Amino acid sequence: MERKYIYREKNRTCGYVTNSRGAALFIVLVYVQIMLIIILHVLMFLGQLRPVSRNEQERMRLHYIAEAGVYFTAEQMLREPDEYIGQEYRIEDVTMRVLVEPRGKDEVWIQVSATAMSLYSTRLWAVMNRPTGKITEWSEFRLVY
């Protein structure tokens, strides 16, 4: 009788080994799924970086074009002080609209709006002292559609 008891104990231990292999397989599968989810989220995040940097580059390009428009308008007003009115310019795919309004006796308000074909728009304005040609105030509005 003792032999049967020992034999049954051996079968039970063999059964436990089989179950632990199944548990290890389950743990490995869960681990692989978690790693796959993390990798997919990282790839999605990295995929968003390129459009964000492209948008920032386009926004900064428009900002500098609008700033150049303010300086260009100020220079034009110093050369021809009485004949300057608002105008529209094109630089590559960017349309600049310039608006000039008197502000007080010696100051002029200059607003430049730069709009690109990519549906981005930036507006800058400055206040210029007309006799000296110095820009006394700056402000900017960035509008992204």
C-alpha positions in Angstrom: 0.0 0.0 0.0 2.8 2.4 0.6 3.9 2.2 -2.9 0.6 3.4 -4.3 0.7 6.4 -1.9 4.2 7.4 -3.1 3.2 6.9 -6.7 0.2 9.3 -6.2 2.5 11.9 -4.6 4.7 11.8 -7.6 1.8 12.3 -10.0 0.6 15.3 -7.9 4.0 16.9 -8.1 4.0 16.3 -11.9 0.6 18.0 -12.1 1.9 21.1 -10.3 4.9 21.4 -12.7 2.5 21.3 -15.6 0.3 24.1 -14.0 3.3 26.3 -13.3 4.4 26.1 -16.9 0.9 27.3 -17.9 1.2 30.2 -15.4 4.6 31.2 -16.8 3.1 31.2 -20.3 0.2 33.5 -19.1 2.7 35.9 -17.4 4.8 36.1 -20.5 1.8 36.8 -22.7 0.6 39.6 -20.3 4.1 41.0 -20.3 4.3 41.0 -24.1 0.9 42.7 -24.3 2.0 45.4 -21.9 5.2 46.0 -23.8 3.3 46.2 -27.1 0.9 48.8 -25.7 3.8 50.9 -24.4 5.7 50.7 -27.7 2.5 51.6 -29.6 2.0 54.7 -27.4 5.6 55.8 -27.8 5.3 55.5 -31.6 2.0 57.5 -31.6 3.7 60.2 -29.5 6.7 60.3 -31.8 4.4 60.5 -34.8 2.9 63.7 -33.4 6.2 65.5 -32.9 6.8 66.1 -36.6 3.5 67.9 -37.3 4.0 70.0 -34.2 7.5 71.1 -35.2 6.3 71.8 -38.7 3.5 74.0 -37.4 5.9 75.9 -35.1 8.3 76.4 -38.0 5.5 77.8 -40.1 4.3 80.1 -37.3 7.8 81.5 -36.7 8.3 82.1 -40.4 5.1 84.1 -40.6 6.1 86.0 -37.4 9.4 87.1 -38.9 7.8 88.0 -42.2 5.3 90.2 -40.4 8.1 91.8 -38.3 10.0 92.6 -41.6 6.8 94.1 -42.9 6.7 96.5 -39.8 10.3 97.5 -40.4 9.7 97.9 -44.1 6.7 100.1 -43.6 8.5 102.2 -41.0 11.4 102.8 -43.5 8.9 103.7 -46.3 7.2 106.2 -44.0 10.5 107.9 -43.2 11.3 108.2 -46.9 7.9 109.4 -48.0 6.1 110.7 -44.8 3.0 112.2 -46.4 2.3 109.7 -49.2 2.2 106.5 -47.4 -1.1 104.5 -47.2 -1.8 100.9 -46.3 -0.7 98.4 -48.8 -0.6 94.7 -49.6 2.5 92.7 -50.4 3.2 89.1 -51.4 6.3 87.2 -50.3 6.4 83.6 -51.6 3.0 82.2 -50.4 2.5 84.8 -47.7 0.2 87.8 -48.1 1.0 90.8 -46.0 -1.6 93.5 -45.3 -0.3 96.8 -43.9 -2.5 99.2 -42.0 -1.2 102.6 -40.9 -3.2 105.0 -38.7 -2.1 108.2 -37.0 -2.0 108.1 -33.2 -1.6 111.4 -31.6 0.5 114.2 -33.1 3.9 112.5 -33.6 3.1 108.8 -33.4 1.8 106.3 -36.0 0.3 102.9 -35.4 1.5 100.2 -37.9 -0.3 96.9 -38.1 0.9 94.0 -40.3 -1.1 90.9 -40.9 0.7 88.0 -42.5 -1.5 85.1 -43.9 -0.1 82.0 -45.5 -1.7 79.6 -47.9 -1.4 77.0 -45.2 -4.2 78.8 -43.2 -1.9 80.3 -40.6 -2.1 84.0 -39.7 0.0 86.3 -37.6 -0.6 90.0 -36.7 2.0 92.4 -35.3 1.6 96.0 -34.5 4.0 98.7 -33.5 3.8 102.3 -32.6 6.5 104.5 -34.3 7.5 108.0 -33.4 7.3 109.7 -36.7 10.0 112.4 -36.4 12.7 110.1 -35.0 11.6 106.8 -36.6 12.0 104.9 -33.4 9.5 102.1 -32.6 8.2 102.8 -29.1 5.7 99.9 -28.5 5.4 96.4 -29.8 2.6 93.9 -29.4 1.7 90.7 -31.2 -1.2 88.4 -31.8 -0.7 84.9 -33.1 -3.8 83.5 -34.6 -3.7 79.8 -35.7 -6.7 78.5 -37.6 
